[in-house]
Amino acid sequence: MSIQQRLLMLVVAAALPPLLFSVVQARNASAVERDNAEQLALQLARRIATRVDDHVNTVDAVLVALSRTVVVDTAASQRNDSVLRSVSRDLGDRFLHLSVADRTGHVVGISAPGGTRQIHVGVSDRRYFRDAMASRGLGVGDLMIGRVSNAYSIALGRAIIGPNGEPIGVVAASTLLAQLEALLVPKDLPAEAVVTLQDAHGTVLARTMDAEHWVGRDVSGLRWTPPDTAATEGVQEVRDMDGVPRLAAYASATRAPWRVDVGIPSAIALARVHASGRTASLLGLASLAVALFLAGLMAHGIAAPVRALTADADAFAAGDLSRRVQVHGDGELGVLASTFNRMADALQRRTDQLSESEMRYRTVFDTMPLPMWVFDRETLRFLTVNAAAIARYGYARDEFLGMTVGDLQPEEDRQRVVESLAERGRERTVREASWRHVTRSGEVIHVEISADDVAYGESHARLVVANDVTERERTEAALRTSQEQLRQSQKLEAIGSLAGGIAHDFNNLLTAILGYCDLALDAIPADSKASEDVLEVRRAAQRAAELTHQLLAFSRRQMLKPRVFALAEAVRETEKILRRLISENIALELSVEGNETLVCVDRTQLEQVILNLAVNARDAMPRGGTLRLATGAIELDSPVAAAGSIIAPGRYALLTVTDTGTGIPPEIRDRLFEPFFTTKARGQGTGLGLATVYGIMQQSGGAVQVTSAVGAGTTFILYFPMADPDGESHDEVDDRHGGDIRGQGTILLTEDDDAVRAIACETLERAGYRVLPARHGADALAVAESYDDPIDLLVTDVIMPGMNGRELAQTLSRRRTNIRVLFASGYTYNVLAGQDALTPGVMLLDKPFTPAELVAKVRDVLGGVYVA
């Protein structure tokens, strides 16, 4: 804005308060005049509404008198006709006609020529009749065309009350609309004013202008009607039906649901208001014009020197700092000119200093070892980059300058970058924000960004330093993975220790239960009820033993009997049982060609692993699908993460079990191998299936991996160490002898559990052996010392108070060189290994055992010493 314009605005600002004061005063005067005009119009509407009420009161008085005179009876129709015609003649042309109807609406008297003989219809459908009967008083009808007169009329009815206080009929008076129109024109009605009478539904009953056009029409939806139809009176300025702006006042009658509208042309009603407004506007415009003229004269003498100063300032802005201002004088403009010249001198010195500073900045910027760049905060385009950025990202400087910071982000991160820049746009400094960048070669690197606002020419720019932390994050990720594997392994190890810790006592109990069940079954008839009961107890004990074995399998502490065999052969042999195990709507596919892949594991436990995984796959495919088993081999060059462990480099045999089922959600995958964790309903799973798989694989020196996606199935990959064809294997003991063969010999039985010792002693004695029982190691040595005959076999528990089973066997073997030893234990694998009870050649009987298993094991150890 120029100085001239500013001076003009100043004058306008100075003249504005008095001008506004004048306008406000004029508006206040206009408001008073308008209020007066509105009150006059409203009073007029009220008076006309009162005239309407008077008319209704007059009609009602006539009807009250008639209700006491007429007789509501068809037999009295002629009398009623005579009475009504007489009253109608006395009242002149005030009413169109009078009538009487009984409570059913049948007309029993009328003042019209011809009387009731000419009336063949009732009036029960008329509003005045219904309202009068309902209210037991006055009823006002709708505008209608009379059945007798065929002209617009309005009827008012008064209920006739019988002796019992109930309405027995209605006496009514119909009046022509012309009579109502006379009520709408008082003596003081202004010229060209229009008065309209309408009912509660918005139907025009009478009007002082164009009545023949508007009477009978519904005008409730027209724009000149009052906005608040519930209000009984009010005033507003509207455009009337004839298009003329009018000051409209309305008031409601009290005796009938009618409203009176009085519309006075605005030019008449508001003439004084409009005159006051025009006078105020003319005075204001005249004052403003004079003030602007004087301001223009004053501004003209100031504009020329200011324009000269503006031209010199533009030259300074364009970089011409050698130019000087030529305006002279002693006033403010002269002082301003001297100030401009001093500013030019200071700018020249500052420019020289900035050039030197920029050179130093460029040197430091380009030699920084970390990638750095400056980008425009509005467009996100690179403005400059240093040599380290060019070297690390692989783009040439010209390529960088044609890119935006979003071009360094992977496609999936770009929207987040834009949102982050918008969110942090108010922050001057950002420290160590982590992002992913893509180099020109496509390598994705992780960087920590530090940024700060800088001045760069005319751009709102930001300086960025990028620290490549890719290797650091890889190291930290590997560390986190190792820590998680360790945590998972420690958790499973702790649960395994707990499971193994209860095995000894639990197995002793099961040994006693199974033993006494077998002895009881031998003593009672097979077809008795007691035999069935004992069998149920024995089955429950066997299920408990299986549960114990599963716990030991998970804890990697069960006794395994590894042997070398082909993995593909073992998988093929499970095909029949798998087909019986899975549903008919599940297809079984095997890819197990070749027998060159050898493993050394417990074959029974391998079958258990396959069956457990097949059951899980079956349950994950309730609507059918495909179960695939495949074998193969792989050689790992580096460690690979597995469930709860790390798979070391080496050669492995692979067994892959894949289903097309529902998949495993990520939040459940980390808990798959925890014992007793199950997603099945209560009573439908123990939660030990996958825990058993995990334990067997760990104890066999292998590992398991799981890959799954919700809705896309699950794959379990089992890693078994490759076996040497000449490797160690252990054959299972063959029970070649029937239960009817009796043994012979003397057995020293050492067992610290009373129940187990008792059942074992009775079992061996029934099998024909002489048994010397002992409670512990010291007791066994004392029994052996006191017994002079040969002792053929020592059956001893491994873990006992005081002297353990291994120490007892060694001591006794030195005293009786021909004695043989059979260890029995309910402890877990790791405990027995610590007691040297698992060395080659040692015979071991696992608890819980049955009497038959005990007898068979004793026969094998004694080498066939028995009698028929």
Number of C-alpha atoms within 10 A of each C-alpha: 5 11 14 18 13 13 18 21 14 14 18 17 12 12 16 15 11 13 20 12 11 16 18 13 13 19 16 12 16 19 13 13 19 19 15 15 21 22 15 14 24 22 15 22 29 22 16 26 26 19 19 26 18 16 16 18 14 12 21 21 13 16 24 19 12 23 21 11 13 21 20 24 17 16 10 13 22 16 15 26 24 15 18 26 20 12 16 19 13 10 11 9 12 15 20 22 23 25 26 33 28 23 20 13 18 21 27 28 31 29 24 19 12 10 20 21 14 11 16 8 10 14 19 17 9 17 18 24 28 21 19 24 24 13 12 19 17 25 25 24 23 18 20 15 13 15 10 12 13 9 13 17 23 22 26 26 33 32 31 30 17 11 8 7 9 13 20 19 29 34 31 31 25 21 20 19 19 15 16 19 19 14 19 25 17 12 6 7 16 16 9 12 19 21 24 22 28 24 22 15 12 19 19 22 27 26 26 19 15 11 16 10 9 17 20 19 13 15 17 17 9 11 12 18 19 21 9 9 11 8 11 14 19 18 21 17 17 20 18 19 14 8 9 14 17 24 26 29 27 28 25 26 24 15 18 19 13 23 26 28 29 29 28 27 23 20 14 15 23 20 14 15 22 15 11 15 15 11 12 17 14 10 13 17 11 10 14 15 11 10 15 17 12 12 19 15 12 13 17 12 11 14 13 11 15 17 13 14 19 13 12 22 19 11 15 20 11 9 13 14 20 11 14 19 19 13 16 13 11 7 8 8 16 16 13 17 22 16 12 18 20 12 13 21 14 12 15 15 11 11 13 10 11 11 11 10 12 11 11 11 11 11 12 12 19 17 12 14 13 16 22 23 23 24 25 20 17 12 12 18 19 21 19 17 22 21 18 19 22 19 11 13 19 15 15 14 15 10 11 22 15 10 15 16 20 17 15 19 20 16 10 8 14 15 12 12 15 14 11 11 14 13 10 12 14 8 12 11 13 14 12 13 11 15 17 15 22 16 17 14 9 11 9 15 17 19 19 16 17 17 20 15 18 16 11 15 7 7 14 14 22 21 20 20 20 22 17 20 14 15 11 11 14 12 12 12 12 12 12 12 14 16 12 14 18 15 14 19 16 13 14 21 17 13 17 22 18 13 20 26 15 16 24 17 14 17 23 21 19 25 27 25 22 25 26 23 23 18 16 15 18 11 10 13 12 12 8 9 10 14 18 14 13 18 17 13 15 20 14 15 20 19 12 16 21 12 14 21 19 23 27 26 28 32 29 25 24 23 19 18 15 19 18 20 21 17 26 25 17 16 20 15 11 13 15 9 10 18 14 9 13 21 17 11 13 19 14 18 13 15 15 17 13 12 13 14 22 22 25 24 26 20 18 12 19 18 15 17 20 18 19 18 19 23 14 15 27 23 15 19 21 13 12 18 19 17 23 17 22 17 22 18 16 12 11 12 10 9 11 12 15 17 20 24 20 17 20 15 12 13 16 23 22 23 23 19 21 23 28 21 25 19 20 19 12 11 8 11 14 13 14 21 23 21 23 15 17 19 11 11 7 8 6 9 13 13 17 22 26 21 24 26 25 29 27 28 22 21 19 21 14 23 25 23 18 18 13 20 14 12 12 12 21 20 21 17 18 22 25 25 19 21 20 13 14 7 10 11 14 13 8 9 9 9 13 10 14 9 10 9 12 19 22 19 15 19 24 23 23 29 27 17 16 13 17 22 22 16 20 27 23 16 22 23 18 15 19 16 20 18 21 18 19 21 18 23 26 16 14 21 19 11 15 19 11 8 11 8 8 13 19 19 20 25 24 30 28 28 23 18 12 10 15 17 29 20 15 20 22 11 13 20 15 10 12 13 8 13 18 20 25 22 21 23 25 26 26 24 20 16 17 19 11 9 15 14 21 17 10 7 7 11 17 20 18 17 25 28 24 23 24 17 14 20 21 18 19 25 20 17 16 18 10 13 14 16 10 7
